[in-house]
Amino acid sequence: MLSGKRVKYCLLTAVIVILVNSCSLAVDLKPDTSKINSILANAKFALDTNNLLISSQLSGEALTRSINAEYIHGKAKSLLLIGQILSKRGMKDSSMATFNKSLLLFQEISDELGASEALYCIGVTFSEISNPDSAEFYFNRVIEKKQRINDRRGVALAVNNLGSVYTSRGIYSKAIEYYFLSLTISEEIGDKLIQARALNNIGLALSIQGDNAKALEFYLKSLKIINDIKDLTCAGAINNNIGNIYQQTGDYELATKYYLESLRVRQSQNDSLGISFALNNLGDIYQIKGKYSVAIDYFHEAENIKKNFLDYSSLAGIYINLGKVYRKTNKLAQSMEYLYKADSIYVKIDNPVGSASSLIQIGLTLLELGESEIALKKCMLGIDKAKQVGALEIVKQGYESLSKMYERRGMHAKALDAFKTFVVYKDSIYSIEKSKGIVRIQMQADFDRLMQNQKQEQEQKLTLAQGKSIKQTKIANIFILAFAITLSVFIVFFINNRQKQKQGDLLAFQKLDMERQKAELTHQRDELQIQKDLVIHQRDRIMAMLTDLGESIDYARKIQQALLPSDKELQKLLGDYFLFFQPRESVGGDFYWVAQNDQTIFFAVADCTGHGVPGGFMSMLGVSLLNELVSRSECTSPAKMLWTLRELIIKALSQTGLDEDSQDGMDIALCLYNPQNHHLVYAGANLSLFLVTSTPPVANEKVIVQGNIVELKPDRMPVSYYLRMIEFTEHHIVLNPGDCLYLSSDGFSDQFGGPNNKKFGYTAFRNLIQSVSIKPLDKQKDILWNEFDKWKGEENQTDDVIVMGVKIS
């Protein structure tokens, strides 16, 4: 349910947009322009302190009064403020249109200062939506106008923003040149806030180039200024950047401290975009610590905020982090999806540093997919891009990744060379002297903070002492004042009569003012009642929608259950079996399937992309297509069935390999069994088949034998469009009575829990299967369920879970 404050803001925003686009309001009254200017000043103060609700109210009132008064300057300034409010709320298109309307009005009345402010806001908006070319054009126009009217503060701000444009393009030397120019101007005019911003941006450019010691020095100077002037407008960004330095140098405790401070400051200012930066960085810390589910939650929370603000560059950074964490959790298809999204954004907005980073991460995921040759090419391309713009940290990461790729391919000499280059870059960035420099700078900052606290304590003591001295002086002066008071009585008596008359007039005026305030309060009360009624109406609508949605999901669950084989069918075709099936939600993406064609029994376990309703739709499609395939008499090969199934899914989902295509598909273990001769044929897409037998086959790279348990390895590709689409491998094996088969999705092994909140793990799952195989099948299911429930504990279920066991009779 929407909060009252949120509803009120939505209503105000709607009113503002209507006012902005309205040009035919009746002119009944022409208010005093001084009153409008006073309202605008209050609206600007509310905006600067991030009180967007109050600023929206006041700006809307100023706009209405200005239109009624035909006060063009007031209308232009109102629109400028409204544009900034819309921009802070992520409504970039509306804010851009409003800024342009404001610009036209300022130009109409030849207001150079107002026009330059409108141009500045347009430039900032283009910068925020990652359009550096347009941003540069507008900031240069701002500088021309500001110089013409001798607005040096405006020049310093525009020059600082121009530096940020060059930073986003990777042109760091020119960016730092502009930052220092902004710093020089702001020092000359004594503007501490712009000084802090310039110092912070210089630190950011130096950090990207790998000079973390110098970067930290500039960050701490910036933070000191912010603390001195007690202006928190950019304190969140500075703390965030300092946290990045400590994260890169491996001091995760200090990094977390600064990230949390950044989050606290930005939450106190209702700075949603700033909050998303802190959430992303905290997610990265949890990723490094191995707490992947927590990290993913932080990343997705930050992603949702970024999407509202069209902050494409930062959104791409989150996609890289998601790609990394999904690679670490072995969800390689999702990893590739997010990494390609990131690279596509970076290329589109001309951000070579981000593109270099995404290419290296794509290479690492391709390496895990077994595509080492393509992985090498992607990694080398990323290194070249990073070298071109001098992003040493990215170059260092690239050579470390390159070393792993050569090692995986058995090219040990090249792996060693790449590792040596990695060490060279690492030493150049994190040398002992630089590390000492970072520690020294931090200690100096802590010392300065301590001295500042002591200074404040001394000032408080001095103030108390001065207070005592003043009190004694007052007592001494009482006697002098007594005589003066006596003398003044006669004068006061004369003046008092005249003041009574004035007080009478004042009381009459106050009475009128109180009546006006009473009328305003009555009007506000009526407005609040209207808003309350609207909230109740919206709540009822939402509850009705949720009820309909719940009924729809329940209906989808019944449809899915109807499509899945019944216990009777399973027992008839499989004989002695168990099924541990636990969807994460009402509808699941995992499914099981059995069928018979002549003497051949088909059975499978599959894991579709996603879970819940989307996964349920994919599972229904999978069951339908498998039923269609088994009805064909020529389907006697599981490998060919998977090939045909892949073609049907690609056709059904219109997949062509483009980024905007659906990435849905499935992992599956498919078996064909002839009970007459006990001959089993298996083919798999990312899902293994486990076999417990007294006569294991000969081991090879596709057949892993450990004691009496055999793992038949699947092909590392899904049943959907993929970078590598080759024929699936078949395994043929003759079974003996008493042998047990196990098919499973990755839901059990991926479940988080236990004392350290980590994954159950693939190896632990295989060992569990081996340990329960000696038990009767019905007992095996109970043991698996109890072990899963015990491991999960209080954690949420991570994914759908399915394990099927079949005993050969």
C-alpha positions in Angstrom: 0.0 0.0 0.0 1.3 3.5 -0.9 2.3 5.7 2.1 0.4 9.0 2.6 3.5 11.0 1.9 4.0 9.1 -1.4 0.5 9.7 -2.5 0.7 13.4 -1.6 3.9 13.6 -3.7 2.3 11.9 -6.7 -0.7 14.3 -6.5 1.6 17.3 -6.3 3.8 16.0 -9.2 0.7 15.6 -11.4 -0.5 19.1 -10.5 2.9 20.5 -11.3 3.1 18.7 -14.7 -0.4 20.1 -15.6 0.7 23.6 -14.6 3.9 23.3 -16.6 2.0 22.4 -19.8 -0.9 24.8 -19.2 -0.9 28.2 -20.9 -4.5 29.4 -20.5 -5.1 30.1 -16.8 -7.6 32.9 -15.9 -6.0 36.1 -14.8 -8.2 37.2 -11.9 -5.5 38.5 -9.5 -2.0 39.8 -9.9 -0.1 39.0 -6.7 2.9 41.0 -5.5 6.1 39.7 -7.2 8.0 40.1 -3.9 5.7 37.5 -2.4 6.5 35.1 -5.3 10.2 35.7 -4.9 9.9 34.9 -1.2 8.1 31.6 -2.0 10.7 30.7 -4.6 13.5 31.4 -2.1 11.9 29.0 0.4 11.3 26.4 -2.4 15.0 26.6 -3.3 16.0 26.1 0.3 13.7 23.0 0.6 15.2 21.6 -2.6 18.8 22.2 -1.4 18.0 20.3 1.8 16.3 17.4 -0.2 12.8 18.2 1.1 11.2 17.5 -2.2 7.7 17.4 -1.0 7.8 21.0 0.5 9.8 22.2 -2.5 7.1 20.7 -4.9 4.3 22.5 -3.0 6.1 25.9 -2.9 7.3 25.7 -6.6 3.8 24.8 -7.7 2.3 27.7 -5.8 5.0 30.1 -7.2 4.2 28.9 -10.7 0.5 29.5 -10.3 1.0 33.0 -8.8 3.5 33.9 -11.6 1.1 32.8 -14.3 -1.7 34.8 -12.8 0.5 37.8 -12.3 2.0 37.5 -15.8 5.4 37.5 -14.0 7.7 35.8 -16.6 10.8 35.8 -14.4 8.9 34.1 -11.6 7.4 31.5 -14.1 10.9 30.8 -15.5 12.4 30.3 -12.0 9.5 28.1 -10.9 9.9 25.9 -13.9 13.7 25.6 -13.3 13.0 24.4 -9.7 10.3 22.0 -10.9 12.7 20.6 -13.4 15.3 19.9 -10.7 12.6 18.2 -8.5 11.5 16.0 -11.4 15.2 15.1 -12.2 15.8 14.1 -8.5 12.8 11.8 -8.8 14.3 10.1 -11.8 11.8 11.7 -14.3 14.6 12.7 -16.7 12.4 13.3 -19.9 9.9 15.5 -18.0 12.7 17.4 -16.3 14.5 18.0 -19.6 11.3 19.4 -21.2 10.8 21.6 -18.2 14.3 23.0 -18.3 13.9 23.9 -22.0 10.7 25.8 -21.2 12.5 27.7 -18.5 15.4 28.5 -20.8 13.0 29.9 -23.5 11.4 32.2 -20.9 14.7 33.4 -19.5 15.8 34.2 -23.1 12.5 36.0 -23.8 13.3 38.5 -21.0 17.1 38.6 -21.8 18.0 37.1 -18.3 21.5 35.9 -18.9 21.9 34.5 -15.4 18.7 32.6 -15.5 19.4 31.2 -19.0 22.9 30.0 -17.8 21.3 28.2 -14.8 18.8 26.5 -17.2 21.6 25.5 -19.5 23.6 24.1 -16.6 20.7 21.9 -15.4 20.3 20.6 -19.0 24.0 19.7 -19.1 23.8 18.0 -15.7 20.8 15.9 -16.9 22.6 14.8 -20.1 25.6 13.8 -17.9 23.4 11.8 -15.6 21.8 9.9 -18.5 25.3 9.1 -19.8 25.2 11.4 -22.9 28.7 13.0 -22.7 28.6 14.7 -26.1 25.5 16.7 -25.3 26.7 17.4 -21.7 30.0 18.8 -23.0 28.1 21.1 -25.5 25.8 22.6 -22.8 28.6 23.0 -20.2 30.7 25.0 -22.7 27.7 27.2 -23.4 27.3 27.7 -19.6 30.9 28.7 -19.2 30.6 31.3 -22.1 27.5 32.9 -20.4 28.9 32.8 -16.9 32.1 34.5 -18.0 30.1 37.1 -19.8 28.2 38.1 -16.7 31.2 37.6 -14.4 29.6 34.7 -12.4 32.8 33.0 -11.3 31.1 30.5 -9.0 29.0 29.4 -12.0 32.2 29.0 -14.1 33.8 26.9 -11.3 30.7 24.6 -11.2 30.5 24.2 -15.0 34.3 23.6 -15.3 34.1 20.9 -12.6 31.2 19.2 -14.4 33.1 19.4 -17.7 36.0 17.5 -15.9 33.5 14.7 -15.0 32.5 14.4 -18.7 36.2 13.8 -19.6 36.5 11.3 -16.7 33.6 9.3 -18.1 35.3 9.2 -21.5 38.6 8.0 -19.9 40.5 11.2 -20.8 41.9 11.6 -17.3 44.7 14.2 -17.9 42.2 16.7 -19.4 39.7 15.9 -16.6 42.3 16.6 -13.9 43.2 19.8 -15.7 39.6 21.0 -15.5 39.2 19.9 -11.9 42.3 21.9 -10.8 41.0 24.9 -12.7 37.7 24.6 -10.8 39.6 24.2 -7.5 41.7 27.4 -8.3 38.6 29.5 -9.0 36.7 28.2 -6.0 39.7 29.0 -3.7 39.9 32.5 -5.1 36.2 33.2 -4.4 36.2 31.3 -1.1 33.6 28.7 -2.1 34.4 25.7 0.2 31.7 23.4 -1.2 33.0 23.6 -4.8 36.5 23.1 -3.5 35.4 19.9 -1.8 33.7 18.7 -5.0 36.8 19.4 -7.1 39.2 17.7 -4.6 36.8 14.7 -4.6 36.8 14.5 -8.4 40.6 14.8 -8.6 40.8 11.8 -6.2 38.4 9.8 -8.4 40.4 10.4 -11.5 43.7 9.5 -9.7 42.1 6.3 -8.3 41.0 5.1 -11.7 44.6 5.6 -12.9 45.8 3.4 -10.0 47.4 6.1 -7.7 45.3 5.2 -4.6 47.6 6.9 -2.1 47.3 10.4 -3.8 43.6 9.7 -4.4 43.0 9.1 -0.7 44.9 12.3 0.2 42.5 14.3 -2.0 39.4 12.5 -0.7 40.4 13.2 2.9 41.0 16.9 2.2 37.6 17.1 0.6 36.0 15.3 3.5 37.7 17.7 6.0 36.2 20.7 4.2 32.8 19.1 4.2 33.0 18.5 8.0 34.2 22.0 8.6 31.4 23.7 6.8 28.9 21.1 8.0 27.4 20.6 4.4 26.5 17.0 3.7 25.5 17.4 0.1 28.5 15.5 -1.2 29.7 13.8 2.0 28.0 10.6 0.9 30.0 10.5 -2.4 33.3 11.2 -0.7 32.8 8.5 2.0 31.8 6.1 -0.8 35.0 6.9 -2.8 37.2 6.4 0.3 35.5 3.0 0.8 36.5 2.1 -2.7 40.1 2.8 -2.0 40.1 0.5 1.0 38.2 -2.2 -0.9 40.8 -2.2 -3.6 43.7 -2.5 -1.1 42.0 -5.4 0.7 40.9 -3.6 3.9 37.3 -4.7 3.8 36.5 -3.6 7.4 37.5 0.0 6.8 35.7 -0.1 3.4 32.5 -1.3 5.1 32.8 1.5 7.7 33.0 4.2 5.0 30.2 2.6 2.8 27.9 2.4 5.9 28.6 6.1 6.6 27.9 7.0 3.0 24.6 5.0 3.3 23.7 6.8 6.6 24.3 10.3 5.1 22.4 9.6 1.9 19.4 8.1 3.8 19.3 11.2 6.0 19.1 13.3 2.8 16.5 11.0 1.1 19.1 10.7 -1.7 17.8 7.6 -3.5 20.4 7.6 -6.3 23.2 8.0 -3.7 21.7 5.2 -1.6 22.0 2.9 -4.7 25.8 3.5 -4.9 26.2 2.5 -1.2 24.0 -0.6 -1.7 26.0 -1.7 -4.7 29.3 -1.3 -2.9 28.1 -3.1 0.2 26.9 -5.9 -2.1 30.4 -6.1 -3.5 31.9 -6.5 0.0 29.4 -9.4 0.7 30.4 -11.0 -2.6 34.1 -10.9 -1.7 33.2 -12.5 1.7 31.3 -15.3 0.0 27.8 -14.3 1.2 26.4 -14.5 -2.3 22.7 -14.4 -1.6 23.0 -11.3 0.5 25.2 -9.7 -2.2 22.6 -10.5 -4.9 19.8 -8.9 -2.8 21.9 -5.7 -2.4 22.7 -5.6 -6.2 19.1 -6.0 -7.3 17.9 -3.4 -4.8 20.5 -1.0 -6.2 19.5 -2.0 -9.8 15.8 -1.1 -9.2 16.8 2.4 -8.0 19.2 2.9 -11.0 16.5 2.0 -13.5 14.2 4.7 -12.2 17.0 7.3 -12.6 18.3 6.2 -16.1 21.8 6.2 -14.6 23.1 3.8 -17.3 26.8 3.9 -16.4 26.2 2.9 -12.8 23.6 0.4 -13.9 26.2 -1.3 -16.1 28.5 -1.4 -13.0 25.8 -3.3 -11.1 25.4 -5.7 -14.0 29.1 -6.5 -13.9 28.8 -7.3 -10.2 25.8 -9.5 -10.8 27.7 -11.3 -13.6 30.6 -11.9 -11.2 28.5 -13.3 -8.4 26.4 -15.5 -10.7 29.7 -16.9 -12.1 30.8 -17.7 -8.6 27.5 -19.5 -7.9 27.9 -21.5 -11.2 24.9 -19.8 -12.8 26.9 -19.2 -16.0 24.1 -18.4 -18.4 22.8 -15.6 -16.0 26.4 -14.4 -15.6 26.8 -14.0 -19.4 23.4 -12.3 -19.7 24.3 -9.6 -17.2 27.9 -9.1 -18.5 26.8 -8.7 -22.1 24.2 -6.2 -20.9 26.9 -4.2 -19.1 29.2 -4.2 -22.2 26.4 -3.1 -24.4 25.6 -0.1 -22.2 29.3 0.9 -21.9 29.8 0.8 -25.7 26.6 2.8 -26.2 27.6 5.6 -23.8 31.3 5.5 -24.9 32.8 4.5 -21.6 36.0 2.6 -22.4 37.0 1.8 -18.8 33.7 0.1 -18.1 33.8 -1.7 -21.5 37.3 -3.0 -20.7 36.2 -4.3 -17.3 33.1 -6.0 -18.8 35.1 -7.7 -21.6 37.6 -9.2 -19.0 34.7 -10.5 -16.9 33.0 -12.0 -20.0 36.3 -13.8 -20.7 36.3 -15.3 -17.2 32.8 -16.6 -17.6 33.5 -18.0 -21.1 36.5 -19.8 -19.5 34.2 -21.5 -17.0 32.0 -22.5 -20.0 35.0 -24.2 -21.6 35.3 -21.6 -24.4 39.0 -20.8 -23.6 39.9 -19.5 -27.0 37.1 -16.9 -27.2 37.8 -16.1 -23.5 41.4 -15.2 -24.4 40.3 -12.9 -27.2 37.8 -11.1 -25.0 40.3 -10.6 -22.2 43.0 -9.3 -24.5 40.6 -6.8 -26.1 39.7 -5.6 -22.6 43.3 -5.2 -21.6 44.0 -3.2 -24.8 41.1 -0.8 -24.1 42.2 -0.3 -20.5 45.8 0.5 -21.6 44.5 3.1 -24.1 43.0 5.1 -21.4 45.5 4.4 -18.7 43.1 2.4 -16.4 45.9 0.5 -14.5 43.6 -1.3 -12.1 41.7 -2.8 -15.0 44.9 -3.7 -16.8 46.1 -5.5 -13.6 42.9 -7.5 -13.4 43.1 -8.3 -17.1 46.6 -9.9 -16.8 45.6 -11.9 -13.7 42.6 -13.3 -15.7 44.9 -13.9 -18.7 47.2 -16.0 -16.6 44.4 -18.2 -15.5 43.2 -18.7 -19.1 46.6 -19.7 -20.3 47.0 -22.1 -17.4 43.7 -23.7 -18.1 44.8 -24.3 -21.7 48.0 -25.8 -20.6 50.1 -22.9 -22.0 52.3 -22.7 -18.9 55.0 -20.4 -20.2 52.5 -17.8 -21.4 50.6 -18.2 -18.1 53.8 -17.4 -16.2 54.5 -14.3 -18.4 51.0 -13.0 -17.9 51.3 -13.5 -14.2 54.6 -11.7 -14.1 53.0 -8.7 -15.9 50.1 -8.9 -13.4 52.6 -8.6 -10.5 54.4 -5.7 -12.2 51.1 -3.7 -12.4 50.1 -4.8 -8.9 53.4 -3.6 -7.5 53.1 -0.3 -9.4 49.6 0.3 -7.9 50.0 -1.2 -4.4 53.7 -0.8 -3.7 54.9 -0.9 -0.1 55.6 2.8 -0.1 52.1 3.5 -1.4 50.6 1.2 1.2 52.5 3.1 3.9 51.3 6.3 2.3 47.7 5.2 2.6 48.2 4.2 6.2 50.0 7.5 7.0 47.2 9.5 5.4 44.6 7.7 7.4 46.5 8.1 10.6 46.9 11.8 9.9 43.2 12.1 9.2 42.4 10.3 12.5 44.9 12.7 14.3 43.3 15.8 12.7 39.9 14.5 13.8 41.1 14.1 17.4 42.6 17.6 17.5 39.4 19.0 16.1 37.4 17.3 18.9 39.8 18.6 21.5 39.6 22.1 20.0 35.8 22.0 20.3 36.0 20.9 23.9 38.3 23.8 24.7 36.0 26.2 23.0 33.1 24.9 25.1 35.1 25.3 28.3 36.0 28.9 27.3 32.4 29.7 26.5 31.3 28.5 30.0 34.1 30.6 31.6 33.0 33.7 29.6 29.4 33.0 30.8 30.4 33.2 34.5 32.3 36.4 33.9 29.3 38.0 32.1 27.1 37.0 35.0 29.3 38.8 37.6 29.4 41.9 35.4 25.6 41.9 35.2 25.3 41.8 39.0 27.6 44.8 39.2 25.6 46.7 36.7 22.2 46.2 38.4 22.7 49.2 40.7 23.5 51.4 37.8 20.5 50.2 35.9 18.2 50.8 38.9 18.7 54.6 38.7 18.3 54.6 34.9 15.0 52.6 35.3 13.6 55.2 37.8 14.4 58.0 35.4 12.8 56.1 32.5 9.5 55.6 34.3 8.3 59.1 33.5 9.2 58.7 29.8 7.6 55.3 29.6 4.4 56.6 31.1 4.1 59.1 28.3 5.0 56.7 25.5 2.7 54.0 26.9 -0.5 55.8 25.9 0.7 56.0 22.3 1.7 52.3 22.3 -1.7 51.2 23.5 -3.3 52.7 20.4 -0.7 51.0 18.2 -1.3 47.7 20.0 -5.0 48.0 19.4 -4.3 48.3 15.7 -1.8 45.3 15.9 -4.4 43.1 17.7 -6.9 43.8 15.0 -4.4 42.9 12.3 -3.5 39.7 14.2 -7.1 38.8 14.5 -7.5 39.1 10.7 -4.3 37.0 10.2 -5.6 34.3 12.6 -8.8 34.1 10.7 -6.9 33.7 7.4 -4.7 31.0 9.0 -7.9 29.3 10.3 -9.3 29.3 6.7 -6.0 27.9 5.4 -6.0 25.1 8.0 -9.6 24.2 7.1 -8.6 24.1 3.4 -5.6 21.8 4.3 -7.8 19.6 6.4 -10.2 19.2 3.5 -7.3 18.4 1.1 -5.9 15.8 3.6 -9.4 14.1 3.8 -9.5 13.9 0.0 -6.0 12.4 -0.1 -7.0 10.0 2.7 -10.0 8.9 0.7 -7.8 8.4 -2.4 -5.3 6.3 -0.4 -8.2 4.1 0.9 -9.5 3.7 -2.6 -6.1 2.7 -4.0 -5.5 0.3 -1.1 -8.8 -1.4 -1.9 -7.8 -1.6 -5.6 -4.4 -3.1 -4.7 -6.0 -5.7 -2.4 -8.4 -6.7 -5.1 -5.5 -7.0 -7.6 -3.5 -9.1 -5.1 -6.5 -11.4 -4.6 -6.9 -11.8 -8.4 -3.1 -12.5 -8.7 -3.2 -15.1 -6.0 -6.1 -16.9 -7.7 -4.3 -16.8 -11.0 -1.1 -18.3 -9.5 -3.2 -21.0 -7.8 -4.8 -21.8 -11.1 -1.4 -22.0 -12.8 -0.3 -24.4 -10.1 -3.2 -26.7 -10.8 -2.5 -26.7 -14.5 1.2 -27.6 -13.9 0.2 -30.4 -11.5 -2.2 -31.8 -14.1 0.6 -31.9 -16.8 3.1 -33.6 -14.5 2.9 -37.5 -14.2 0.8 -38.8 -11.3 2.2 -41.2 -8.7 0.3 -44.0 -10.3 2.0 -43.4 -13.7 5.4 -43.1 -12.0 4.9 -46.4 -10.1 3.6 -48.2 -13.2 6.6 -47.2 -15.4 9.5 -46.9 -12.9 8.5 -49.5 -10.3 10.6 -48.9 -7.2 11.2 -45.1 -7.1 11.0 -42.0 -4.9 10.5 -38.3 -5.8 11.6 -35.4 -3.7 9.9 -32.4 -5.4 9.9 -29.0 -3.5 9.2 -25.9 -5.7 10.4 -22.6 -4.1 7.0 -21.0 -4.8 3.5 -22.3 -5.6 4.5 -22.8 -9.3 8.0 -24.2 -10.1 10.5 -24.1 -12.9 11.8 -27.7 -12.2 9.8 -30.6 -13.6 9.9 -34.4 -13.9 8.6 -36.5 -16.8 8.0 -40.1 -17.7 6.6 -41.8 -20.8 6.6 -45.1 -22.7 6.9 -46.0 -26.4 6.8 -49.7 -27.2 9.3 -51.4 -24.9 11.3 -48.2 -24.1 10.6 -46.2 -20.9 11.6 -42.5 -21.0 12.2 -40.5 -17.9 13.8 -37.1 -17.2 14.4 -34.3 -14.6 14.7 -30.7 -15.9 15.5 -27.2 -14.4 14.0 -24.4 -16.5 15.2 -20.8 -16.4 13.7 -18.9 -13.4 11.2 -20.1 -10.8 7.6 -19.1 -9.9 5.1 -18.3 -12.7 7.8 -17.6 -15.4 9.6 -20.9 -14.6 6.2 -22.7 -14.5 5.4 -21.6 -18.1 8.7 -22.9 -19.3 8.2 -26.2 -17.5 4.8 -26.6 -19.1 6.3 -25.9 -22.6 9.0 -28.5 -21.8 6.5 -31.2 -20.8 4.4 -30.5 -23.9 7.4 -30.7 -26.3 8.7 -33.9 -24.7 5.3 -35.6 -25.1 5.3 -34.5 -28.7 8.7 -36.0 -29.3 8.1 -39.3 -27.6 5.0 -39.8 -29.8 7.4 -40.0 -32.8 8.5 -43.6 -33.5 11.9 -42.5 -34.7 12.9 -41.0 -31.2 15.1 -43.8 -29.9 18.1 -41.5 -29.1 18.2 -39.1 -26.1 20.9 -37.0 -27.8 18.8 -36.5 -30.9 15.7 -35.8 -28.7 17.6 -33.0 -26.9 18.8 -31.6 -30.3 15.2 -31.6 -31.6 13.9 -30.2 -28.3 16.5 -27.3 -28.5 15.3 -26.5 -32.0 11.7 -26.4 -30.9 12.4 -24.2 -27.9 14.5 -21.8 -30.1 11.6 -21.6 -32.5 8.9 -21.2 -29.8 10.8 -18.4 -28.1 12.0 -16.8 -31.3 15.7 -16.8 -30.2 18.3 -15.5 -32.6 21.2 -14.8 -30.3 20.7 -11.1 -30.0 21.0 -9.4 -26.6 17.3 -8.4 -26.6 16.1 -12.0 -27.2 14.6 -14.1 -24.5 17.4 -16.0 -22.6 15.0 -18.7 -21.4 15.8 -22.4 -21.7 16.3 -25.5 -19.6 18.9 -27.9 -18.2 17.9 -31.5 -18.4 18.9 -35.1 -17.7 17.1 -37.5 -20.1 17.2 -41.3 -19.9 15.9 -44.1 -22.2 15.6 -47.6 -20.5 14.7 -51.0 -21.9 13.6 -53.2 -19.0 13.9 -56.4 -21.2 17.7 -56.1 -21.6 18.4 -53.5 -18.8 20.0 -51.2 -21.4 20.1 -47.5 -20.4 21.0 -44.6 -22.6 21.5 -41.1 -21.0 22.2 -37.6 -22.5 22.3 -34.5 -20.4 22.4 -30.7 -20.7 24.1 -29.3 -17.6 22.5 -32.0 -15.3 24.4 -35.2 -14.4 23.1 -38.8 -13.8 24.3 -40.5 -10.7 24.5 -44.4 -10.7 25.2 -46.6 -7.6 26.3 -50.0 -8.9 28.4 -53.0 -8.0 29.9 -53.1 -11.5 31.0 -49.6 -12.4 32.1 -48.8 -16.0 35.6 -47.7 -17.1 36.3 -44.1 -15.9 37.1 -41.3 -18.3 36.6 -37.5 -18.5 32.9 -38.0 -19.0 32.5 -40.9 -16.5 33.6 -40.2 -12.9 33.9 -43.3 -10.7 34.3 -43.0 -6.9 33.8 -46.3 -5.1 30.4 -47.6 -6.0 29.0 -44.3 -7.2 29.3 -43.3 -10.9 28.6 -39.8 -12.2 27.8 -39.5 -15.9 28.8 -36.0 -16.9 26.5 -33.8 -19.0 27.3 -31.5 -21.9 28.0 -27.9 -20.7 25.3 -26.2 -22.7 21.6 -25.6 -22.1 18.6 -26.6 -24.2 18.2 -23.2 -25.8 20.1 -20.8 -28.0 23.8 -20.7 -26.9 27.2 -19.6 -28.0 28.2 -23.2 -28.7 25.5 -25.5 -30.1 26.9 -29.0 -30.9 25.5 -32.5 -30.7 24.8 -33.9 -27.3 26.8 -36.8 -25.9 25.2 -40.2 -25.3 26.2 -42.7 -22.5 25.3 -46.4 -23.0 25.3 -48.7 -20.0 23.9 -52.1 -19.0 22.4 -52.1 -15.5 22.1 -54.9 -12.9 19.2 -55.6 -10.6 19.6 -53.6 -7.4 21.4 -50.7 -9.2 20.1 -47.2 -8.3 19.8 -44.2 -10.6 19.5 -40.6 -9.3 18.5 -37.5 -11.4 18.5 -34.0 -9.8 18.4 -30.3 -10.5 20.9 -28.0 -8.9 18.4 -26.7 -6.3 19.6 -29.0 -3.5 23.3 -28.3 -3.9 22.7 -24.5 -4.3 20.7 -24.2 -1.1 22.3 -21.7 1.4 22.4 -22.6 5.1 24.4 -24.4 7.7 26.5 -22.7 10.4 28.3 -20.4 8.0 25.4 -19.7 5.6 27.0 -21.2 2.6 25.9 -23.5 -0.2 25.3 -27.2 0.5 27.7 -27.9 -2.4 27.8 -30.3 -5.3 30.4 -32.7 -3.6 28.4 -32.9 -0.4 25.3 -33.7 -2.4 27.1 -36.5 -4.3 28.4 -37.9 -1.0 24.9 -37.7 0.5 23.5 -39.7 -2.4 26.2 -42.4 -1.9 25.5 -42.6 1.8 21.8 -43.1 1.5 21.9 -45.5 -1.5 22.1 -48.6 0.9 18.7 -47.7 2.4 15.3 -48.6 1.0 14.1 -45.9 -1.4 11.2 -44.6 0.8 13.8 -44.1 3.6 16.2 -42.4 1.2 13.5 -39.7 0.5 13.0 -39.1 4.2 16.7 -38.7 4.8 17.1 -36.3 1.9 14.2 -34.2 3.1 15.5 -34.1 6.7 19.0 -33.2 5.6 17.7 -30.4 3.3 15.4 -29.0 6.0 18.2 -29.1 8.6 20.7 -27.4 6.3 18.2 -24.7 5.2 17.3 -23.8 8.8 15.8 -20.3 8.9 17.1 -19.3 5.5 14.8 -18.8 2.5 14.7 -21.6 -0.1 17.1 -20.6 -2.8 15.7 -22.4 -5.8 13.3 -25.2 -6.8 14.5 -28.6 -5.7 13.9 -32.0 -7.4 15.6 -35.4 -6.8 14.4 -38.6 -8.5 15.6 -42.0 -7.4 14.9 -45.3 -9.3 15.9 -48.8 -8.3 16.4 -51.4 -11.1 14.5 -54.6 -10.4 
